[in-house]
Amino acid sequence: MNQNMKELSFPTGIDVDINGNLFVVGTNSHLIQKWTPGATEGITVAGGNGAGSEMNQLHSPTGVHIDRNGNIYVADANNNRIQKWTPGATEGATVAGGNGRGSSADQLKYPDGIFVDRNGNIYVADTYNNRIQLWTPGATEGITVAGGNGRGEAVNQLSSPTGVHVDLDGNIYVNDYRNNRIQKWTPGATEGITVV
């Protein structure tokens, strides 16, 4: 087994870009790898410098999203931040969270799933805060757009959300992990609808 394959430990998240390249989160190896179509080994494109909080490091990342410009967004879970790595970068930049673990508007608590829309808005499944946070480009604080009413199974609550996706109409779909359901939140809604 080659070295790059050994480095891909405990894969937890994936995304595919417009060119068919597969991006894989190696949670226990603290990196993101890119696998081109037909490749037999991956290339580390974010992290890979051990667990840590420096700009060239990740600590137990869980989610990844690639935008149409090839920017790599990483849910850097144990650092409670979202990192953006531009193509070819050797360091990331914090674009959400990064202010310690907590529940304030400028904080995250073990972010997991992540989605970036065509306008550069970042949606974060803020798992242990039981909410989905929206961070607009350049924002220093997030806005709760789903959940945020404590952990629970009511229609206005989530329980450890782990994934998020936003469609072209702005509907937010949430993997409401501990409630064993997928919730749809329409734009501006204060309650979700169970769709699966």
Short mmCIF file of the C-alpha atoms (twelve columns), coordinates in Angstrom:
data_MODEL
# 
_entry.id   MODEL 
# 
loop_
_atom_site.group_PDB 
_atom_site.id 
_atom_site.type_symbol 
_atom_site.label_atom_id 
_atom_site.label_alt_id 
_atom_site.label_comp_id 
_atom_site.label_asym_id 
_atom_site.label_seq_id 
_atom_site.Cartn_x 
_atom_site.Cartn_y 
_atom_site.Cartn_z 
_atom_site.pdbx_PDB_model_num 
ATOM 1   C CA . MET A 1   0.000   0.000  0.000   1 
ATOM 2   C CA . ASN A 2   1.435   3.377  -0.945  1 
ATOM 3   C CA . GLN A 3   2.007   6.176  1.534   1 
ATOM 4   C CA . ASN A 4   -0.917  8.332  0.370   1 
ATOM 5   C CA . MET A 5   -3.350  5.441  0.810   1 
ATOM 6   C CA . LYS A 6   -2.009  4.827  4.324   1 
ATOM 7   C CA . GLU A 7   -2.601  8.465  5.182   1 
ATOM 8   C CA . LEU A 8   -6.315  8.254  4.385   1 
ATOM 9   C CA . SER A 9   -7.509  7.130  7.818   1 
ATOM 10  C CA . PHE A 10  -11.187 7.050  8.815   1 
ATOM 11  C CA . PRO A 11  -12.753 8.731  5.766   1 
ATOM 12  C CA . THR A 12  -15.914 10.563 6.838   1 
ATOM 13  C CA . GLY A 13  -16.830 13.050 4.126   1 
ATOM 14  C CA . ILE A 14  -16.655 13.356 0.343   1 
ATOM 15  C CA . ASP A 15  -17.427 15.812 -2.429  1 
ATOM 16  C CA . VAL A 16  -16.956 15.737 -6.199  1 
ATOM 17  C CA . ASP A 17  -16.024 18.823 -8.230  1 
ATOM 18  C CA . ILE A 18  -17.233 19.781 -11.698 1 
ATOM 19  C CA . ASN A 19  -14.328 17.876 -13.278 1 
ATOM 20  C CA . GLY A 20  -15.141 14.614 -11.526 1 
ATOM 21  C CA . ASN A 21  -12.326 14.841 -9.002  1 
ATOM 22  C CA . LEU A 22  -13.167 13.147 -5.712  1 
ATOM 23  C CA . PHE A 23  -12.242 14.902 -2.463  1 
ATOM 24  C CA . VAL A 24  -12.086 12.727 0.633   1 
ATOM 25  C CA . VAL A 25  -11.845 13.710 4.297   1 
ATOM 26  C CA . GLY A 26  -9.332  11.669 6.274   1 
ATOM 27  C CA . THR A 27  -10.511 12.430 9.802   1 
ATOM 28  C CA . ASN A 28  -7.858  10.527 11.740  1 
ATOM 29  C CA . SER A 29  -5.105  11.594 9.342   1 
ATOM 30  C CA . HIS A 30  -6.178  15.261 9.581   1 
ATOM 31  C CA . LEU A 31  -6.232  15.948 5.842   1 
ATOM 32  C CA . ILE A 32  -8.209  16.246 2.635   1 
ATOM 33  C CA . GLN A 33  -7.144  14.191 -0.360  1 
ATOM 34  C CA . LYS A 34  -7.999  14.725 -4.012  1 
ATOM 35  C CA . TRP A 35  -8.433  11.689 -6.239  1 
ATOM 36  C CA . THR A 36  -8.567  12.413 -9.962  1 
ATOM 37  C CA . PRO A 37  -10.676 10.111 -12.188 1 
ATOM 38  C CA . GLY A 38  -8.921  6.763  -12.530 1 
ATOM 39  C CA . ALA A 39  -6.202  7.615  -9.986  1 
ATOM 40  C CA . THR A 40  -4.622  4.878  -7.892  1 
ATOM 41  C CA . GLU A 41  -3.527  7.252  -5.162  1 
ATOM 42  C CA . GLY A 42  -4.679  10.531 -3.712  1 
ATOM 43  C CA . ILE A 43  -2.943  13.897 -3.419  1 
ATOM 44  C CA . THR A 44  -3.145  15.797 -0.137  1 
ATOM 45  C CA . VAL A 45  -4.661  19.229 -0.837  1 
ATOM 46  C CA . ALA A 46  -5.420  20.468 2.704   1 
ATOM 47  C CA . GLY A 47  -3.862  19.643 6.037   1 
ATOM 48  C CA . GLY A 48  -1.582  16.641 6.229   1 
ATOM 49  C CA . ASN A 49  0.742   18.307 8.734   1 
ATOM 50  C CA . GLY A 50  -0.464  16.481 11.819  1 
ATOM 51  C CA . ALA A 51  -3.284  17.407 14.170  1 
ATOM 52  C CA . GLY A 52  -3.191  21.048 15.183  1 
ATOM 53  C CA . SER A 53  -4.663  24.515 14.915  1 
ATOM 54  C CA . GLU A 54  -2.056  26.253 12.752  1 
ATOM 55  C CA . MET A 55  -3.213  27.526 9.349   1 
ATOM 56  C CA . ASN A 56  -1.500  24.594 7.582   1 
ATOM 57  C CA . GLN A 57  -3.145  22.038 9.878   1 
ATOM 58  C CA . LEU A 58  -6.504  20.442 10.541  1 
ATOM 59  C CA . HIS A 59  -7.716  18.549 13.584  1 
ATOM 60  C CA . SER A 60  -10.165 15.731 12.917  1 
ATOM 61  C CA . PRO A 61  -11.918 17.268 9.913   1 
ATOM 62  C CA . THR A 62  -15.336 15.794 9.114   1 
ATOM 63  C CA . GLY A 63  -16.789 17.528 6.048   1 
ATOM 64  C CA . VAL A 64  -15.658 19.020 2.752   1 
ATOM 65  C CA . HIS A 65  -17.247 21.085 -0.014  1 
ATOM 66  C CA . ILE A 66  -15.674 22.183 -3.295  1 
ATOM 67  C CA . ASP A 67  -17.090 25.311 -4.932  1 
ATOM 68  C CA . ARG A 68  -17.184 25.995 -8.668  1 
ATOM 69  C CA . ASN A 69  -13.878 27.907 -8.434  1 
ATOM 70  C CA . GLY A 70  -12.094 24.931 -6.905  1 
ATOM 71  C CA . ASN A 71  -11.914 26.358 -3.382  1 
ATOM 72  C CA . ILE A 72  -11.902 23.674 -0.714  1 
ATOM 73  C CA . TYR A 73  -14.056 24.314 2.367   1 
ATOM 74  C CA . VAL A 74  -13.310 22.062 5.333   1 
ATOM 75  C CA . ALA A 75  -15.321 21.460 8.491   1 
ATOM 76  C CA . ASP A 76  -12.345 21.402 10.871  1 
ATOM 77  C CA . ALA A 77  -14.318 19.781 13.667  1 
ATOM 78  C CA . ASN A 78  -11.978 19.719 16.658  1 
ATOM 79  C CA . ASN A 79  -10.800 23.253 15.893  1 
ATOM 80  C CA . ASN A 80  -14.444 24.395 15.736  1 
ATOM 81  C CA . ARG A 81  -13.904 26.301 12.518  1 
ATOM 82  C CA . ILE A 82  -14.447 26.209 8.772   1 
ATOM 83  C CA . GLN A 83  -11.266 26.544 6.730   1 
ATOM 84  C CA . LYS A 84  -11.067 27.674 3.109   1 
ATOM 85  C CA . TRP A 85  -8.154  26.451 1.027   1 
ATOM 86  C CA . THR A 86  -7.752  28.074 -2.380  1 
ATOM 87  C CA . PRO A 87  -6.414  25.880 -5.219  1 
ATOM 88  C CA . GLY A 88  -2.755  25.075 -4.606  1 
ATOM 89  C CA . ALA A 89  -2.654  26.772 -1.191  1 
ATOM 90  C CA . THR A 90  -0.411  25.444 1.567   1 
ATOM 91  C CA . GLU A 91  -2.482  27.121 4.276   1 
ATOM 92  C CA . GLY A 92  -6.154  27.630 4.918   1 
ATOM 93  C CA . ALA A 93  -8.046  30.717 6.065   1 
ATOM 94  C CA . THR A 94  -10.757 30.655 8.711   1 
ATOM 95  C CA . VAL A 95  -14.094 31.705 7.189   1 
ATOM 96  C CA . ALA A 96  -16.467 30.627 9.986   1 
ATOM 97  C CA . GLY A 97  -15.963 29.991 13.684  1 
ATOM 98  C CA . GLY A 98  -12.417 29.795 14.967  1 
ATOM 99  C CA . ASN A 99  -13.276 31.574 18.205  1 
ATOM 100 C CA . GLY A 100 -13.140 28.581 20.477  1 
ATOM 101 C CA . ARG A 101 -15.757 25.952 21.124  1 
ATOM 102 C CA . GLY A 102 -19.111 27.473 22.072  1 
ATOM 103 C CA . SER A 103 -22.625 28.487 21.152  1 
ATOM 104 C CA . SER A 104 -22.238 32.221 20.526  1 
ATOM 105 C CA . ALA A 105 -22.975 33.565 17.037  1 
ATOM 106 C CA . ASP A 106 -19.235 33.724 16.257  1 
ATOM 107 C CA . GLN A 107 -18.562 30.185 17.460  1 
ATOM 108 C CA . LEU A 108 -19.160 26.600 16.397  1 
ATOM 109 C CA . LYS A 109 -19.243 23.389 18.398  1 
ATOM 110 C CA . TYR A 110 -17.967 20.426 16.378  1 
ATOM 111 C CA . PRO A 111 -19.060 21.427 12.874  1 
ATOM 112 C CA . ASP A 112 -19.688 18.486 10.582  1 
ATOM 113 C CA . GLY A 113 -21.485 18.918 7.253   1 
ATOM 114 C CA . ILE A 114 -20.902 21.990 5.113   1 
ATOM 115 C CA . PHE A 115 -22.422 23.443 1.951   1 
ATOM 116 C CA . VAL A 116 -21.464 26.566 -0.001  1 
ATOM 117 C CA . ASP A 117 -23.993 28.065 -2.399  1 
ATOM 118 C CA . ARG A 118 -23.323 29.900 -5.670  1 
ATOM 119 C CA . ASN A 119 -23.192 33.243 -3.798  1 
ATOM 120 C CA . GLY A 120 -20.488 32.051 -1.420  1 
ATOM 121 C CA . ASN A 121 -22.811 31.644 1.565   1 
ATOM 122 C CA . ILE A 122 -21.549 28.943 3.900   1 
ATOM 123 C CA . TYR A 123 -24.056 26.651 5.609   1 
ATOM 124 C CA . VAL A 124 -22.669 24.682 8.548   1 
ATOM 125 C CA . ALA A 125 -24.162 21.714 10.377  1 
ATOM 126 C CA . ASP A 126 -23.142 22.884 13.849  1 
ATOM 127 C CA . THR A 127 -23.572 19.442 15.359  1 
ATOM 128 C CA . TYR A 128 -23.289 19.905 19.113  1 
ATOM 129 C CA . ASN A 129 -25.171 23.217 19.026  1 
ATOM 130 C CA . ASN A 130 -28.060 21.435 17.246  1 
ATOM 131 C CA . ARG A 131 -28.374 24.115 14.587  1 
ATOM 132 C CA . ILE A 132 -27.542 25.099 11.029  1 
ATOM 133 C CA . GLN A 133 -25.528 28.301 10.792  1 
ATOM 134 C CA . LEU A 134 -25.342 30.563 7.751   1 
ATOM 135 C CA . TRP A 135 -22.179 32.588 7.298   1 
ATOM 136 C CA . THR A 136 -22.329 35.153 4.513   1 
ATOM 137 C CA . PRO A 137 -19.068 36.065 2.712   1 
ATOM 138 C CA . GLY A 138 -16.816 38.015 5.070   1 
ATOM 139 C CA . ALA A 139 -19.145 37.639 8.063   1 
ATOM 140 C CA . THR A 140 -17.707 37.467 11.562  1 
ATOM 141 C CA . GLU A 141 -20.837 35.826 12.967  1 
ATOM 142 C CA . GLY A 142 -23.267 33.201 11.783  1 
ATOM 143 C CA . ILE A 143 -27.047 33.337 11.617  1 
ATOM 144 C CA . THR A 144 -29.142 30.375 12.755  1 
ATOM 145 C CA . VAL A 145 -31.349 29.251 9.851   1 
ATOM 146 C CA . ALA A 146 -32.520 25.880 11.208  1 
ATOM 147 C CA . GLY A 147 -32.776 24.528 14.737  1 
ATOM 148 C CA . GLY A 148 -31.056 26.469 17.480  1 
ATOM 149 C CA . ASN A 149 -33.787 25.722 20.007  1 
ATOM 150 C CA . GLY A 150 -31.930 23.152 22.033  1 
ATOM 151 C CA . ARG A 151 -31.582 19.465 21.324  1 
ATOM 152 C CA . GLY A 152 -34.898 17.741 20.686  1 
ATOM 153 C CA . GLU A 153 -37.352 16.221 18.236  1 
ATOM 154 C CA . ALA A 154 -39.876 19.062 17.947  1 
ATOM 155 C CA . VAL A 155 -40.381 20.600 14.495  1 
ATOM 156 C CA . ASN A 156 -38.280 23.632 15.485  1 
ATOM 157 C CA . GLN A 157 -35.430 21.516 16.860  1 
ATOM 158 C CA . LEU A 158 -32.585 19.347 15.644  1 
ATOM 159 C CA . SER A 159 -30.541 16.691 17.393  1 
ATOM 160 C CA . SER A 160 -26.897 16.474 16.351  1 
ATOM 161 C CA . PRO A 161 -27.242 17.474 12.681  1 
ATOM 162 C CA . THR A 162 -24.399 16.103 10.587  1 
ATOM 163 C CA . GLY A 163 -25.174 17.139 7.018   1 
ATOM 164 C CA . VAL A 164 -26.672 20.067 5.121   1 
ATOM 165 C CA . HIS A 165 -27.576 20.809 1.509   1 
ATOM 166 C CA . VAL A 166 -29.271 23.869 0.007   1 
ATOM 167 C CA . ASP A 167 -31.182 23.691 -3.266  1 
ATOM 168 C CA . LEU A 168 -31.523 26.402 -5.907  1 
ATOM 169 C CA . ASP A 169 -34.705 27.715 -4.251  1 
ATOM 170 C CA . GLY A 170 -32.938 28.197 -0.928  1 
ATOM 171 C CA . ASN A 171 -34.555 25.228 0.815   1 
ATOM 172 C CA . ILE A 172 -32.283 23.782 3.471   1 
ATOM 173 C CA . TYR A 173 -32.139 20.004 3.857   1 
ATOM 174 C CA . VAL A 174 -30.689 18.711 7.117   1 
ATOM 175 C CA . ASN A 175 -29.480 15.269 8.111   1 
ATOM 176 C CA . ASP A 176 -31.005 15.326 11.605  1 
ATOM 177 C CA . TYR A 177 -28.844 12.470 12.799  1 
ATOM 178 C CA . ARG A 178 -30.136 11.547 16.248  1 
ATOM 179 C CA . ASN A 179 -33.749 12.109 15.240  1 
ATOM 180 C CA . ASN A 180 -33.362 9.645  12.357  1 
ATOM 181 C CA . ARG A 181 -34.916 12.030 9.858   1 
ATOM 182 C CA . ILE A 182 -34.198 14.465 7.052   1 
ATOM 183 C CA . GLN A 183 -35.685 17.909 7.696   1 
ATOM 184 C CA . LYS A 184 -36.513 20.532 5.077   1 
ATOM 185 C CA . TRP A 185 -36.497 24.167 6.147   1 
ATOM 186 C CA . THR A 186 -37.899 26.605 3.608   1 
ATOM 187 C CA . PRO A 187 -36.326 30.095 3.419   1 
ATOM 188 C CA . GLY A 188 -37.132 32.031 6.575   1 
ATOM 189 C CA . ALA A 189 -38.959 29.120 8.215   1 
ATOM 190 C CA . THR A 190 -38.938 28.678 11.985  1 
ATOM 191 C CA . GLU A 191 -39.900 25.020 11.725  1 
ATOM 192 C CA . GLY A 192 -38.779 22.102 9.616   1 
ATOM 193 C CA . ILE A 193 -40.772 19.511 7.703   1 
ATOM 194 C CA . THR A 194 -39.807 15.845 7.787   1 
ATOM 195 C CA . VAL A 195 -39.237 14.634 4.226   1 
ATOM 196 C CA . VAL A 196 -37.534 11.295 4.951   1 
# 
